[in-house]
Amino acid sequence: MRILMVTDAWRPQVNGVVHTLERLTETLKSFDVEVDFLTPNIFRTLPLPTYPDIRLALTTPGHVAHLIDGRKADHIHIVTEGPLGIMARRYCRKAGRPFTTSYHTRFPEYLSARLPVPESWAYNWLRDFHNSGQGTLVATQSLADDLAARGFNKLRPWTRGVDTDHFRPDKRKDTSFPRPVFLCVGRVAIEKNLTAFLDLDLPGSKVVVGEGPELAKLKARYPSAHFLGHRPNDELAEIYASADVFVFPSRTDTFGNVIIEALASGTPVAAYPVTGPIDIVGDGVGGAVSEDLREAALKALHIDRAEARQRAMRYSWKACAEMFLDVVEEALGMPRKRADQDVATSGRPRLVLE
């Protein structure tokens, strides 16, 4: 099978969407599935002034339609609701081709944080965008519940995975930072709500790994925090394992790949009780969630690191790929090739979506 992924999010961006697509592509090879991509890198692009690593494709619906026809894909999956996603959806509807979508970003909240645009307007548009396909993949039960309440339908489960061979507790090392070390990894941007972490009155050290448009401003505002910028994957695994608590201050992410990377490293997680954290560690296993982020961070200090690691073992890229293929085969009217398995035996986190 050949699947075409249409995505406005791609390299040089470094985020959860890009990481998921890259790992999914690699894992799908074992299922004899070839993945092709239609990304902004194929076209002339226009960088956003505030986010130069995000580039908008300069093209036309006709050009996009021509390129899709030429890819000879068996199925089209629209990853993002950006310009390429919009044109691909238009093509599919006009050509009568089935397509699936995925919901990665709480775009209405993201937009309203920057512009005076009511969230309801954005949700109305997104509902129409996604409901026109054969299935919308979502990463967590809480996100599915929220979207269903807003009128989204054909929601399908699609959890994430983590490389538990790479992110491991035994990579823990001594650190020059005073302990306890509270770590945050991710894009340094306004939607990540990093000030909620950096404003906390915590003992020890606060460490931030990542780059983004807010980096210079936050470094100047919080001189006592340690900003490490981008770090190679091998070094990142050591940083995760060497931290005492991973703090996830975002309120708008739909999952948070960094959460399960930290857990796989044996580092407990502290977060708000929102979509993503509440689905992964909301039961208190491997982490702590609270509207008082300081309370959650201090509580996480006393969580067993082996317990955190065990929680991460529930998430695999194989399960992620199987869930994705389930939705593609359903959209194409193909008979299922993989027998349904109960979550208790398959290792997949339970998602009950209607």
HURA-V294330 format. One record per backbone hydrogen bond with DSSP energy under -1.0 kcal/mol. CO is the residue of the C=O (numbers start at 1). NH is the residue of the N-H. If there is no record, write none. Layout:
BEGIN
CO:NH
CO:NH
END
This chain:
BEGIN
1:34
2:74
2:75
3:36
4:77
5:38
6:79
10:13
15:19
16:20
17:21
18:22
19:23
20:24
21:25
22:26
23:27
24:28
27:30
28:31
28:33
29:32
34:3
36:5
38:7
39:42
40:43
44:58
46:56
51:54
54:48
56:46
60:64
61:65
62:66
63:67
64:68
65:69
66:70
75:4
76:100
77:6
78:102
82:86
83:87
84:88
85:89
86:90
87:91
88:92
89:93
90:94
91:95
92:97
99:134
100:78
101:137
105:107
106:110
107:111
108:112
109:113
111:114
111:115
115:117
118:122
119:123
120:124
121:125
122:126
123:127
124:128
125:129
126:130
127:131
130:133
135:101
136:156
137:103
138:158
140:144
141:145
142:146
143:147
144:148
145:149
147:152
148:151
154:136
156:138
162:164
163:167
168:171
169:172
180:205
181:244
181:245
182:207
183:247
184:209
187:189
188:214
189:192
190:193
193:196
194:198
195:199
197:200
200:202
205:182
206:226
207:184
208:228
209:186
211:188
212:215
214:218
215:219
216:220
217:221
218:222
222:225
226:208
229:210
232:236
233:237
234:238
235:239
236:240
237:241
238:242
240:243
245:183
246:270
256:259
257:261
258:262
259:263
260:264
261:265
262:267
263:266
268:246
269:288
270:248
271:290
272:274
274:278
276:280
277:281
281:284
286:269
288:271
292:296
293:297
294:298
295:299
296:300
299:302
300:303
304:308
305:309
306:310
307:311
308:312
309:313
311:314
312:315
316:320
317:321
318:322
319:323
320:324
321:325
322:326
323:327
324:328
325:329
326:330
327:331
328:332
329:334
342:345
342:346
343:347
END
